[in-house]
Amino acid sequence: MILMHLIRNEHMNVSRIFSYAVGIFAATQLAAQSPSPTTLIKAARLLDPRSGNVLSPADVLVENGKIKEVGPATQVKAHASGDVKTIDLGNATLLPGLIDGHTHLFLDIVRPPDAEAQRHENGNFAPGLLLAIVESPTKRALLGAQMAREDLESGITTLRNLGHSGIDGDTELRDAIKAGRVAGPRILASGRKLITRGDYLWNLNPALADAILDQEFLLIDGTDRAREAVRRNAFQNVDLIKVAADENLTVPELAAVIEEAHRKHLKVAVHAVDKTSIQTAIDAGADSIEHGNEATEAQLKQMRDKGIFFDLTPTSYDGFLRKASEQLVLFSAASRAAFASAESGRTRQYDQLVARVLKSGVKFAAGSDMCWFYPGKTRGEASTEIFVNLRAAGMPAPEVIRAITTNAAEMLGWQDRIGSIEPGKFADLIAVAGDPIADISELERIRFVMKDGRVIRNDFQQEHSK
């Protein structure tokens, strides 16, 4: 899709087209590479997110795509035998690969101009979503593959794709990545999002409405249809179920979804923003509540007591979405004033939410909820910037790192596979030049990425070769 767009652009010269094609070929070759049987990774520091302890210096022995041993250099090197490839990262800090608990690889929304946005309900998001739904599934698949690669290159080695990927986009991309046909993070795919009628898209042409909605969503209309929706997604071999809760969704309907999903050993993530929807998700027994912006102290206590994860998504914090949009859209003076006023209030509210979450003791993770086109940034660069927003909102740096490593791994139910650098887990490692505890923005400058024992990028190696 992207390459064909470049070819059609009369201002794009041949050399740039060739460079892009080479990049695609290189990414495909990268995905197909087999990990070296045994690799020794050396770094000045290794951060354990769970404890906050730093091992210095540190070696990690990787064998057949998994971590075999972690410890002081002299100890680990002594246990390495046979043909061992050594990767020396110098003064870098090693961390486990990042986990994006909530993202949308198959969307790249551009906010419409003011006049267009004001003509629609949910005018900032719905027009772009509708354009994505009516695109060719093949075109969306290629977009998803690009976004997945960009996430991986920024250190996101595992993610949950929570809807907006067509009927089978995320399950097929997940399987293509597993097979080594394309490069990308390990994906937990949710398939089509379960919604009540009237959520996301309104006032569609009645003759086309059901056909359009069926490409992106499964409708909940009573408990029987709720169970049927789970079964239809299970037929596509999803890893979890995603539900959007609004004021129209009843507790019995959501409880039916959760009961059917759990019967099939699938977790249920519930989009819930307002107090009513959050309470519905709590009462029905959701596994995780996504966004939860209006959660009260009493609701956070209920979530803590029930073991429900809170998945924070600071996507719009401090004008993030405005900064992306204003490079593309000419805003009126009135819109700019409205943005400034709303952003200030939302930022204060999110600061208060983060403080309540930390105080409550509820289990929490974080996701980017990234589905927007951000000029000048790859999808991975934009996503890691969103994670860093949590530090600006008052969350201590160690807690931010836990939210996107060990905590997120537990939310996914994969704490035995990912989230920390420990023997037996997948060899998913990242490295930064500085200290991410002292400066969390180091996560926006990840310079080494390994997934499954395969080196995805190593900027330190380029630096050493100069």
LINJOCOR-V883756 format. One line per field, one symbol per residue. ss: DSSP state (@ for helix, = for strand, . for the rest). Layout:
ss = ???
This chain:
ss = .@@@@@@@.....@@@@@@@@@@@@@@@@@@@.....======.===......==..======..======.@@@@@@@.....====....====.======.....=....@@@@........@@@@@@@@...@@@@@@@@@@@@@@@@@..======.......@@@@@@@@@@.......====...===.............@@@@@@..===...@@@@@@@@@@@@@....=====......@@@@@@@@@@@@@...======..@@@@@@@@@@...====.....@@@@@@@@@@..====....@@@@@@@@@.......@@@@@@@@@@@@@@@@@@@@@@@@@@@@...===...=.=......@@@@@@@@@@@@@@....@@@@@@@..@@@@@@@.............=..====.......@@@@@...====..=====@@@@@@@.
